[in-house]
Amino acid sequence: MIFDFYKYVEDISANNKLFVENDFEFCKVSGPLGLQDAIAKARHKNNFLAVDDFSDGKVWNNGSAFFTRYVVTIFLFARFDIKRMDDRIDKLAMCRELRSQLHSRFIRDRHSVSAVRYLNVNESLFREFTGAQLNGCTGLYFQLNIDIPTNMCYDEKQWL
């Protein structure tokens, strides 16, 4: 990728009030199974922001130019008291709010931070979890695309 998305999210989250005030743990994971391991190892923490270091991608053409698309995933999870449904609802709301704050920061930075200019902020897919899946945590993950212009010009010198 053209910039270190992991480092970028780590830096901006450390300056987010909701992240800091709710003592989120920042981590890097390798797929959903890695998230399960990170949560299990961090039993002293209740809230997690994890960036997946796996990325799906594709090369595509918008009609006039080629791009390489990387799909990046951010997980937001919070532990809740399993005896209190209202606590689960509150923690999910907190994760939703942090997702919204991060996305608004991505929008702002796309126009002011040159490394982020290829981050597609116009849409974001997300999925929410109830808590049964991850050791008493509720939360969500969301995905963004990074679309980097790609030179697909044929070069005869590259062939025998």
Order of alpha helices (4+ residues) and beta strands (2+ residues): alpha-alpha-beta-alpha-beta-beta-beta-alpha-beta-beta
